[in-house]
Each structure stands twice: as C-alpha cells, then as structure tokens.
C-alpha cells in the first residue's frame, strides 16, 4: 500500500505530489482532524486540558499541598445577620 498526502481545497483533494493511478484503482481516504487553534476557555481548550495529564514530580505535589494548607481560612459559622439582639422582633 502506498500513502499519498494532500489537502482539500474547494471540496477537491489537492495532492502534494503528482499521483498517477490506473483506471479502476481502489483508494482509501483517511480524513485527519484539521488543526484548530483553541483560545483560552474555549470548549476545545477545556477538553484538551481534561484529556492531558500533567507531569508532576513528588516535590511539586508537596508544594501544592502545602500552599493549599497555608491558604485555608477558618470557617465562621456565625451569620453576619445574627447580632444577638432582638430589636427587630
């Protein structure tokens, strides 16, 4: 099997090199995904980020865990609307 490459222009396949095929030759066309640049936040960029796995070393994960731990703030369960007095009631 021989492979030829080309691109579609105006719905026709334009071959990169000259191709001479005999009449009745059976061909198979494989369509590859066209390159589509994705901008930040686009659906294709989000899918690409989800499908790719980050390459992290152990020290990277430890730094991340430490940053998360240091960034935690205590939860204040008291409502700012509960003042303790009952003037409005």
C-alpha positions as CSV (number, residue, x, y, z in Angstrom):
1,X,0.0,0.0,0.0
2,X,1.3,3.5,-0.9
3,X,0.4,6.6,1.0
4,X,-0.1,10.0,-0.6
5,X,-0.9,13.2,1.1
6,X,-3.0,16.1,0.1
7,X,-5.3,18.8,1.4
8,X,-8.9,19.8,0.5
9,X,-9.3,23.0,-1.5
10,X,-12.8,23.9,-2.6
11,X,-14.1,20.4,-1.9
12,X,-11.4,18.8,-4.1
13,X,-8.4,16.9,-2.9
14,X,-5.2,18.6,-4.0
15,X,-2.3,16.2,-3.9
16,X,1.1,17.4,-2.6
17,X,2.8,15.3,-5.3
18,X,1.7,14.2,-8.7
19,X,-0.2,10.9,-8.5
20,X,-0.8,8.6,-11.4
21,X,-3.2,5.8,-10.7
22,X,-4.6,3.3,-13.1
23,X,-8.3,3.5,-14.1
24,X,-10.3,1.5,-11.6
25,X,-7.7,1.6,-8.8
26,X,-9.2,1.3,-5.4
27,X,-8.4,4.1,-3.0
28,X,-9.0,4.8,0.7
29,X,-9.2,8.3,2.0
30,X,-8.5,8.9,5.7
31,X,-9.5,12.4,7.0
32,X,-7.4,13.7,9.8
33,X,-8.6,16.3,12.2
34,X,-7.8,19.8,10.9
35,X,-5.7,22.0,13.2
36,X,-8.0,24.3,15.1
37,X,-6.2,26.7,17.4
38,X,-8.1,26.9,20.7
39,X,-8.4,30.1,22.7
40,X,-8.3,30.1,26.5
41,X,-11.6,28.9,27.9
42,X,-13.0,27.5,24.7
43,X,-14.6,24.1,24.7
44,X,-11.8,22.5,22.8
45,X,-9.2,24.0,25.2
46,X,-11.1,22.7,28.1
47,X,-11.4,19.2,26.6
48,X,-7.7,19.3,25.7
49,X,-6.8,20.2,29.3
50,X,-9.0,17.4,30.7
51,X,-7.6,14.8,28.4
52,X,-4.0,15.7,29.0
53,X,-2.3,14.7,32.3
54,X,0.1,17.0,34.0
55,X,3.6,15.7,34.6
56,X,4.3,16.5,38.3
57,X,7.1,15.4,40.4
58,X,6.6,14.5,44.1
59,X,8.1,17.8,45.2
60,X,5.5,19.7,43.0
61,X,2.6,17.9,44.7
62,X,4.0,18.5,48.1
63,X,4.4,22.2,47.3
64,X,0.8,22.3,46.1
65,X,-0.5,20.6,49.3
66,X,1.5,23.0,51.5
67,X,0.1,26.0,49.6
68,X,-3.4,24.7,50.0
69,X,-2.8,24.1,53.7
70,X,-1.4,27.6,54.2
71,X,-4.3,29.2,52.2
72,X,-7.0,27.7,54.3
73,X,-9.1,30.1,56.3
74,X,-11.2,29.1,59.3
75,X,-14.9,28.8,58.7
76,X,-17.0,31.4,60.6
77,X,-20.3,29.6,61.2
78,X,-21.9,32.8,62.7
79,X,-24.2,34.7,60.3
80,X,-23.4,38.4,59.9
81,X,-27.1,38.9,60.2
82,X,-27.4,37.3,63.7
83,X,-26.4,40.1,66.0
84,X,-27.8,38.5,69.1
85,X,-30.3,41.3,69.9
86,X,-33.9,41.0,69.2
87,X,-34.8,44.7,68.4
88,X,-36.4,43.9,65.1
89,X,-38.8,41.3,66.5
